Amino acid sequence: TVELGRFQREQRRVIAYADTPRLVLDATTAAEDRTFWDNAGVDVPSILSAVAESAAGERERGASTITQQLVRARLLPEGLVGPGEDRYLRKAKEVLQSLRLNDTYPGQEGKERVITAYLNEIFYGHDAYGIAAAAKVYFGKEPSTLTPAEAALLAGLPKSPSTLDPYRFATADTNGRLVVPPDAPPVVRRDYVLRGLADGGRWIKLKPGELKAALAEPVTLAGVPPVTLRGGQFTWQVRRQLLGILGPDVDLETGGYRVTTTLDWKAQELAQKWLTAAAIAPNLPRDESAAMLKEAGLTRADQRWVNDLRGKDLHNGALVAIDYLTGDVLAYVGSAGYTRDDLASKEFDPKFDAAGDGARQPGSAFKPILYASAFEAERLTPGSLLLDITTRFDRGKDWAPRDADQLERGPVLVRKALQYSLNLPTIRALERVGNAAVADSSEAFGLRFTGGRKAFMQAGLAGALGTVEVRPLDLTSAYGTLGNGGVRIPPRMVLEIRDPAGRIVWQAPRVEGTPAVSPATAFMISDILDGNTDPKQNAIWAAKLELRNGPAKSRRPAAVKTGTTNDARDLGTYGYLPRPAGSGVGLAVGVWLGNSDHSYPRTAKPATSLTAAAPLWRAFVRDYTEGWDAPIFEPPPDAVEVTVDAWSGGKPGPWTRDRTKEWFRIGTEPGTPGAIDADGLLYKKTCGTWRVDPLKAELGPADWDSDVADWLSRARRGTGVRGRLDSATAYFWEERSWGGPLINSCSPLQMWPILVLLGQERAAPPPRGVGTDRGGGGARPKPPRAEPAPQPKPKPDPTPTPKPDPPSSDPTPTPAP
């Protein structure tokens, strides 16, 4: 059992200026504001120097006087100003208020009032507000009995109470006393303050002998270390839940309740370790970073991907791990370093909870939810055909998004579109199923959009790309729902509450799940995403995500999806493991990397989720699951695997060149009355040959046809042919065909055998789009049945194309993370 923290009332005892030792006054000004007694409430030279350093891209320093700090604490607290306000505007307000305060309380008497208020207001750590409480917490003394070394140490704490906390570094000596080593950060800062006292304060000036003695004085702390919030943001989330359980009138600080939470301390420590490595270490000086990674025990392989994040301008992150079978939150880290106040900046807010209170764009990590919605609505299957063709989706106007690599692979099946995170087919999928259905399904998964359902509806087709913000905690839970066979169990953090007498006053109720999607839908998504960690299916993603810690170092199945927003502001990776065979944990994990202020990385080559969030996800899951069994994703009773045409996804027919196996929800597979897709949807027989006709396959609005036709005309010339929307034709990954020869006009020579057979009459091709619902609503159309006798499977037939002029290139497609 690990104690995560205690909620108690702040400790504060006000003392008057007359009762404040001059040693404390001089130590405080030596630490925080050496011009305090003479300045006008601000230190103009320091402010100008700090502005110059910020403009030069150097790390900002405080440049705040004691008066400014008092103004910030009393008049401009973070909760009042708001996290989104411009930092320069905030600083300007702080300066103006400080000047006004100095004018309101002028002269010696005014300075005395300001420093007295400061010494009674400022936070020293461990719920100690003011110098009197701090002297008691750290040394068990009154301020009047502090030694110069003790006064100097306390004076140095307000700069960063968490980072400089002496109890963090203290160890017990042979007599059981808590002693802080001389090289610990709080002692180093104490020595800085002591040297300031040697330079001379207003009243105190240490002589050389006194300075030497003070520097040599060991730091011995009083009593048992106060309990810190070891759980960071998790502890505050628990407090919020306690108020919901016990009621707002319950006094948690004095009630004496003992709360048992769901947190697994092993998982929590691993989460903190890897987030520190990914978001803190790359932003430290190289020597500090190397020492941190060495102390954390990172292997060379892990150090490589961490060091690759140097200069990528990513300063914060979050990680959530959930047991999707119970909803128990196993690990919860809302920022990369809850106690690292010394590194706080606009990009890194150590105290804000980015996991549970932050709203972030999921990017491509939203795609599994969209496709699950389409599967459940029976608008798509893993074998459905979509077009990876750059299109003006806003009825021929300006919105023409592209895949990340600006390539167009033409007809692709849903399995490949999701596995390789293709944007263009996903937009078509949303048009097929509709925003309303996806919004309904998202709510069933427990996702809460920023701005509510209305925000997703207003996003239109752009919502397919994960542009509407959600909480990382909710998205992790949604992925867990897929792992749990489509049954959602909400996250929980509190298991039991006992009163001071040890009696149970509340216990978590029996877990009840709510179906979000069918077991077949959940399995089909899981089976697709599992390919992202299997090098036999997706070598690109698996290079960053494969887990080789199963029995005898075998591959551990895992369903994972990455998400990178358009400007790399948000990098995410979410995934889950199969249900355990017996008792065990159903693990779902989500990670996010980015900046607290939503700023985009200021670098020419920003990181992607595949290079930053994915290795972080793998490192945590690898270490946490070491020694676990490695079950597979088992198909449920309502799923069936059938043979389909490898290029069109339908029932094999005379057009078939290759066959493959695919999973379907029973009753929706090709060849059944409830089949979602028509057979031979991609092919049209012309000139005596079954040819690929993407226009026949497209079931979207007619406005899209011109861009599809443009792709077809370019694809006839080969790969690498760039079009008017600045994308280039390409085969899918290592394939060398779009499924057969592309449709084109028949030459007289090609037509001769047909003309003879038909008595000199042209055979009319089947009408395009028979029964087509151009708006995407209703049942999918089925073209006229082809000949029932399937032809023998030939070898893949590369698309015959005219000799390109100039010669076409064949760039290797790079799937979008």
N, C-alpha and C positions, 0 to 999 in steps of 0.2 A: 504494500500500500504506500502510495506517495501522496504527501500533502501538497496540493496545488496552490493553496493560498487561503487567506482569511479576509473576511470583510469586517472591518471595524471602523469606528469613528476616528477621524483625524485627531492627532495629538497636537495641541496648541496651548501655549501659556504665554500671555502677553506680558512683556516687561517694559517699564518706562525707560526713557533715555537716561535718566539719572541713575538707574540701576544697571545699565549696560556697561560692562567693563571696557575701559579704553583699549585694552588688548584686543577685545573682540571687534571694536570699531576699526582699529587700524588693520587688523588681519583681513577684515571684510573689504576695505578699500584697496588693500594690497592685492587681493585676489580678483576683484571685479571692476574697480574704477579708481585708479590712482590719482586722478584729477578731480575726484568727487567734490572736494571742499571748495574748489575754485571754478569748476565749469558751470555753464548755464543750463545744465540738465542734459546736454548732449556733448559729445566729444567730436567736434567737426573734423579735425585731422584724421581720426580713426575711421569716421564714416566715409570720407573721401578715399582713403586707402582701401577700404573694403569694397567700395564701388568699383575702383580701378581693378582690383583683383577679380571681381565677378565678371567684369567686361572682358578681361583677358582669359576667361575660362578657368580660372583657378578656383579652388574650393573656398567658399565664403567663410569668413570668420564673424564673430558676433558683433563687435563694434558697438555694443549696447552699454550705456552707463547704468549705474544703480537706479537713477531716476527713470530711465527707459524701461528697465526690467520691472520696476514697480508699476509703471503705467501698463505694461503688457499683462501683468498678473491681475491687476484690478480693473482696468478699463477696457482692455482689448484681448480678452481670453479667446482661445481658438473657437470655442463653441459660439461666441457672440459674432465674431467676424465671419466665420465660415471658411471651409478648406479651399473653396474655389477662388477666393479673392486674390488678386494680384499681389505678389509679395512686396513689390516696390510701393504700391499704394498703401499696403499695411504699414510698411516701414515709415512712409511719409506721415501717416496718421500718428504713429508712435512718437516721431520726432516732434510734431506740432503739439501733441498733448504734453510731452515732457517739457518743452519750452513754456507752455502755459502753466504747468504745475510749478515750475521754477519761479515764474513771475508772481504766481499767487502766494507762494511761501518764500519770500526773498530772505537773503542774508543768512547769518549764522543760525538763527532760530528756525528758519525754513529748512536749512540743511539737516538740522537735528530732527525735525519732524519727518523728513523724507527717509533718512536712514533708520529711524526707529520703526517707521511703518514697514520698511523693507525687511528688517530683522525679525519682525513679527509675522510677516506675510509669506516669505519665500519658502519654497519646498526643499527639504534636505534629504528626502528619501524615507522609506519605511513609515509613512503616514506622519512624519514629523514636520510640522509647519512652524517655522520660527526657531530662533537660536536656542531658546530655553528648552523646547521639546527635543531638539537635536542633541544638545549636550546630555540630556537624560538618556536618550535612545542609544547613543554610541559610547558614552563614557560613564553613564550613571552619575553625573555631576550637575551642579549648578553652574551657570556661566561664569560666576565669580571665582570659581576654583579651577578653571581650565589653565593648563600650562600653555606656553607659547606654541608648542608643537601641536597640542590638541586644538587650540583655537585656530591655528593655520589650517589644519586638516578639515575642520568644519567649514571654514570660510571657502574652501575650494570645492565643496560638494555641490552647491546650486548650479554650477556650470553643466553638470550631467549626473544627477543623483543615481541613475541606474548603472551607468558605465563606471562611475567612480565609487560605487558602493563598497565600503571597506569589508563588509561581511562576505562579499563574493570571494574575496581573496584570503580571508583569515583561516588559519589552521590552529588546532589546539597544540600547545606545547606540553612538556612533560608534567606540568602542574595543572593542566586543563584550561589554561587561559587562552583566549582567542587572540592570536598575534598576526598582524598583517606584515608580509615580507617587505623589505625596504625597496624592492624594485617594482612593487605593485603600483598601478596607475594612481590610486588616491594618495600614496606616499610621495610619488614623484611630484604631484601637484602641490602637496603640502610643502615640500622643499622649495618649490617656486615661490610660494607665499612667504615662507620664512626669509628667503633672500630679499624679498620686497620689504619686509620688516627691518632687515639689516640696513637697507638703503635709507630707511627712516620714514616713519609714519608721522601722523600729526602729533602723537604723544610718545609713541614707543619707537626706540631705535635699538635693535639688538647689537650688543658688542660682539666682537669676533669670538670670544669664548662662549658667550651665550648662544650665538648662532651655531657653533660647533656642537654644543651640548644638545640643542634642540634638534639638529639634523640627526644626531645619533640616538635620540630618544625612540625606543621601540613603540609602535602603535599597538596598544593593548586595549581591546574592546571589552565592553561590559556585558556580562551575562550571556544568555543563549541568543544565537542569531535570530532576529525577527523573521517571520515567515514572509517570503516574497511571493509574488504572483507567478509561480513557475509555469503555469499554463497559459500565460499571456492573454491573448484575446479570447481563448476558450473560456477562461475563468469569468470574463465579463459576459459572455454569452450564457453561461450557466446562471449567473446572477439574474439575467433578464428572464430566463425560464423559471427561476425560483419565484420571482414576483408574479409570474403568470400562474404558477401552481398554488402558491400560498396566499396570493392576494396582495394588492399594493399597500395595504395597511400594516403588513407584517414588517417589523424592524429587523432586517437581516443582520445589521451590525451588532445588535445586542441580544438577539434571540437565542444564541447558543446552539443553533442547528448544526448537525453534522450531515454533510451531503456526499453521497457516493455517486460518482459520475461514470460515464462509459469509456473514458480515455484510457488507452493502452500506453503506458509510459514508454515502453520500448518503441512503439510506433511514433510517439511524440518526439522522442529524442532523435530518431532517425530523420523525421521531417525537419526538425530544427537544424540538424547537421547539414542536410543536403540543400536546404534553402539558403543557409549561410554561405555554403560553398558556391552556389550558383549566382546569388545576387549581391552578396557582401564582398567576398574575396576578390572578384574581378575588378572591383572599384577601389581597392586598397593599393598602396605602393607595392611594388613587386616583392620586396623583401618581407613585408608584413603578410602579403597574400601567401607566399611560399611557406612561411612559418605556420600560418593558419591551416593550410591544406595538409601539411606534414603532421601537425598535432591531431588533426581529424582522422588521420590514417588513410587518406585517399590513395588508391593505386595509381600507377603512372597513366593507365588508360583513362581513369576518371579525371586525373589532373589535366590531361590533354583537352578534354571537352570544356572543362571549367576555364582553363587558360584561354581557350578560343573565344570566350565571352569578354575578354578584356577589350575595352574600347567600344563595346557595343551599346553603351549608354542605357543599360538595364539596371535599375537600382532597387527594385522591390519584387516581391513574389508572395505566393500563398500556396498552401497545400492542405488538402482535405482527404482523409481516408475514412471510409464507411464500411461497416458490415451490412451489406444490403439485405441479408436474411433477417436482421433484427432492427435495422436503422441506427444501430449504435455508432456514434462518431468515435473512431479509434485514434485519429490524429487530427489536430486542427491548429494550423499556424497561419495567422492572419496577416503577418508581415515577416519580412526576412530577418528581422532582429528586433524583438519587442523591447529589449533593454539597451539598444544601441542609439541612445539619444545623442551621442557624440557625433553620429553620422547623419543626423536629421537634416533634411533639405526639402525643397519643394518636390523633388523626384522621389524622395524616400521619407515617408511618414511612418515611424516605427510603431506608433500606437494605433493608427487607424486599422480597422479590421477589413481587409480587402476580400476575405473569403466569405464572410457572412453579411457585411454591410456595404461592401463595394459592388458596384454594377459595372460589368465589363462586357464588351462585344465578344461573343464566342467564336466568331469567324466560322471556319469550316467545321469546327467541333459541333455546330448545330445540325449539320447535314444528316447524321444518323437519326435524329428526332424527326426531321422532315421526311426522310424515306420511310421510317417506321409509320408515320401518319399515312403516307401514300399506300403502303402495304395493307394497313388496317382498313383503309377506305376502299380497298380493292380497285385502286386506280393504277397501281404498278406492282410488279413482282421483281425479284432479282434478275429475271430473264427478259424484262421489258426493254424495248429499244428506244434510245434517246439520241439526239444529235449533239455532238460536240462541235458546233459551228457558231462562230461569232455572229451575233444577230442584234439588230436594233429592236430591242424588246418593247420599247415604248411606242409602238405603232409607227416605226420608221423615223423617229426623231433622233435624239442625241445619245440615249443611254444604250451603250453597246459594250458591256463588260467583257473581259477576256479571261482565259485561263492564265495562271501565273506565268507560264512560259510562252504565252502568246502563240500557241499552236492550236490547230483545229484538226481533230482526229476523225471527224465525220461520224458515222453511225457507231455507237458503243452501247453495250448492255449496262443495265443499272449496277450490276455487281462491280464492273470495272470503274464505272463513273464514281461510285462511292468509295471504293477501295483506293483509287488514285486521286480522289478529291477534286474531280473536274467541276468547274463552276458552271459551265454552259448547260450541260445536261441537268444539273440541279435546279437551275432557274426554270427549265422546261418542266421539270417534275413538279415544282410549285404551281406552275400554271395549270398543270394537269389536275392536281388535287384541290387547289384553292387555298387562299390564306385562312379562311374561316375554319376549314377542317384541320389545318395545321395548328391554328391557335387553340382549338378544342383539345387536340391531342397533347399539345404542350402543357396545357393546364392539367390534364390527366397525369402527365409525368411529374407534376409539381413545379414546373417552371413559372416564375413570375417575371414577366417582362417589365423593364423600367418604362413607366408610362402606361402599363396595363395592356390588356388585349387590344385596345384602340391603337397603340403604338405599332403593333405587329400588322394590323390591318392597313394602317396608313403607309407602312413600309413597302407595300406592294410586292413585286417580284424580287426586289432587293433584299427582302427578308430571308430569301433562300440562302444568302451568303453570310448569315449570322450577324446582321448589322444592328439588331435590336438587343439591348443589353440585358443580361441576366446575372444572377449571383453565382460565383463558382461553386458554392455549397449546393445550390439547387441543381446545377448541371451535373455535378458529381453524383448526386442522388438519382437523377434521371438516368444516367448511365447504369447505375446499380439496378434500376428497375428492369432494364434490358437483361442484365445478368440474372435477375430473379424470375425469369420466365414471363416478364411483362407485368408482374405484380409490384405495385409501388408500396413501400413502407417508409413513411416520413422519417427524416433524421431525428434522433433523440440524443440528449446529453446527460440527463439526470435519471438515475436508476432508483435511488432511495433517499429519503430524508428522515432523520431522527431528531428528536428533541433533546434538550440537555440531559434528560434522565435515560436516554437510550431507547426510548419508545419510538416505533415506526409511525410517523405521521402521514407519510405518503410513499407509495411504491408504484413504479412504472407498471401500467396495465399490460395485459397480455397483448402481444404483437398482433395487429390486425392489418392485413394488406388489402389494397384496392386494385383491381385489374385496370391497367392503363392500355395495354394491347394484348392480343392473343399470344399464347406460347409460341405459335408458329412465327408470328411477326418478330418477336424478340429473338428467336433462334436464327432466323434468316439474317437479321442485322448482325448478330453475334458471329455467325459463320463468315460473313463478308469481312468484318473488322478483324477477325482472327487472322485473316490473310495478311494483315499489315505487320504482324510479328513473325510471319513465316517466310523465310528467304526463298522458298520454292514458289511462292505466290507473288511476293512484293519485296524484291531485294532492296529497293531504295529505302522504304520505311523500316524493314527488318534490320538493316544495318544499325539503326539507332534504337530499335525497340525490342529486338528479340531477347527473350529471357532463356538463359541456358543453365538454370539452377534446379531443374527437375531431377528426379532420381537418376543417378549415374550421369549427371550433367546433361540430361536430355532437355529438349525444348519444352518450356512451359507454355501451354496455350494461353493467350490473352487477347481480348478484343480492345483495340485502341484506336483513337482518332485524334489527330492534331488540329489546331486551329490558329491561323495567323491572320490578323486583320490587314486590310489593304495597305496601311501605312506602318505596319509592324508595331503599333502601339500596344497591342495585346497579343501575347503568345501563350497558347494553352495546349495541354495534352490531357485527355480524359480516357479512362479505360477501366476494365474490370476482368476478373478471372472467372472461370467456370464455377458453378456451384460445387461445393465439396461433396464427395461421395457419401460421407457420413456426417458426424458432427465436425464442425469447423467453421471457418470464417468465409463468407462470401465477400470478397474484397473488391471495392470500387475506389479508385483514386483519381483525383483531379489536381492539376497544378496550373498555376498562372504566373507569368513573368511580365513585368512592365514597369511603369513609373506611376507613383502615387497621384501625380497631377495630370495623368492622361496624356502627357507629352510624348511625341514620337521621338524615336532615337535620332540623335544628331550625329549620324555617321553615314558615310557613303555606302557602306555595305552592312545594313542592319541584319541582325540575327533573324532566323525564322523559328517557328515552333519546333521544327524537325531538328535544328541544331542547338536549341537552347532548352525548351521545355521537355522535349522527348527524352533526352538523356537524363534529365533530372527525374522524370517519372520512372524510367527504367531503374535508375540507381536506388531509389527508395523501395520500389516493389521487389527488386532483386534481394536487397538486404533484409527486408521484412519477412519475405516468404522463404528464406533459406531453410531447407529441411522439410518443407511442406510436400504433400503429395501433389501430383500434377494431373488433375482430371481434365477431361475434354468437354467441349460443348456438345451435349447429347441432344439429338433431334427429339422433339416432343411428338405425341401421338397425332397431332393435327397437322404435321408437316410430312411431305412426300418428296422424294427425289426421283426425277424422271429425265430421260434423254431428250435434248432439244437441239435445234439447229444452232451451231456455235456462233453464228453471225447475226441472226435475226431473233434468236431466243424463243422462237415458236416451235411447233411440231415439225420434225424433219419432213421434207418433201422433195420433189424433183429438182428443186433449186439448191439442195443441201450439198455443201462441199466438205463441211466438218461438223462433227457432233460433239456435244459435251453434256455433262450431268449438271442439273440445277435443282435447287430446292424451291418448293411452292407450298402454299397453304392448301390443304386438300380441298379440291373442288374448284381451284383456280388455275390448275396446271393446263398446258396446251392439250388439245384433243378432248377436253371435257366440255359439257354444256356451259359451265361457269367460267370457262377460260377468259382471262382478262385481255389477252393479246391475240390478234388474228394470226393465223399461220402465214408464213411467207411474206410478212409485212414489208420486208426490205426489198423484195425482188419483183421484177417485171420482165416478162418474156418478150423480147424483141429480137428480130433478125435471127430467129431460131435458137436463141440463147437466153438463159436466165441472167439478167443483169441487175446490178445494184442501182436502185433509184431512191435517193434520199428524200426526194419530194413526195414519193409515195409513202414513206415511213413517217414523215412529219405530220403530227396531228394537232399542231398548235394553230394560232390565228393565221389567216391568209397573208397578213402583213409581213410575216416572217419569210415567205416563200422566195422573195427576191434575193435575200441574203443566202438562203440555201442553194438557190440556183447559181449564185456567184461562186460559192464554194465548189459546186459540181463542175463548173466550167474550168476552174483552176485545178481541181483534182485530176481532171483528164490530162493535164500537162505534167502531172507528177507531184512529188512532195517538195516542200520548201517554197511554194509559190504564194507570195504575199498578196492579200487582197485589199480592198478599199477601206476595210476596218482595221488594217494593220495587224492581221494575224496570218499565219502561214499554214498551208496544208501539211499534214503529217500522218503517218501510220501510227497506230497505237503501239507504243513502246517498241518491242522487238518484232512485231508483226510486219509483213510486207504485202499487205492487201487490205482492202476495205470490205472484203467478203466476196469478191468476184469482180468481173469486168464492169466498169461503170457504164450506165446507159448512155447511148449516143444515137445519132441518126444513122440509118442503114444505108450503105452504099449500094448501087445497082448490082454489083457483083455479089454482095451478101444477100440481097433480096432474090436473086435468080431462082434458087431452089424452091423458095416459098411461093414465088409467082407461078412457077410451073405446077406445083401441087394444088394451088388454089384457083387454077384456071385463069391466070392473069389478073386476079383480084387481090388487093391488099388486105391482109388480115388485120382487123381492128384490134388493138390491144385492149386489155380490160380497162374500164374507166377508172381513173384515179380517184381514190377517196370515196368509194361507194359507201353510202350511209355515214359519211364522216360528219362528226359534230365538231365544227371548227373551234368552238369555244372550249372544248375539253370536257364538257359535261356529259352525263349519261354513260351508256355502255360503250366500250371501245368497238370500233367498226371491224368487221371481218370481210376481207375481199373474197371474191368467188373462189370456191375450192379448186385447188390444183389437182393434177393427175394423182390418183391415190397410190400408184406404185412408185416407191422411192427409188432413185437411182443408186447404184453402188457409190460408196464414198470415194471421191477422187482425191488426189493430192491438192493441197492449197493452190488456188489459181491466182497468181499475182495479176493485178489490174493491168491489162495491156493499154499502153498510152502512146500517143504520137510522140515522136522525138521532140523533146522540149527545146525551145529556142528563146532565151539561152538555156543551157543544160540546167536542170533542176537540182537543187541540193537536197540532201536527206538528213536534216538535223535530228539528233536523238532527242525525242521528247523528254522533258523533265517534268514529272508530275508535280502538281502544286501541293505544298504542305498544308 
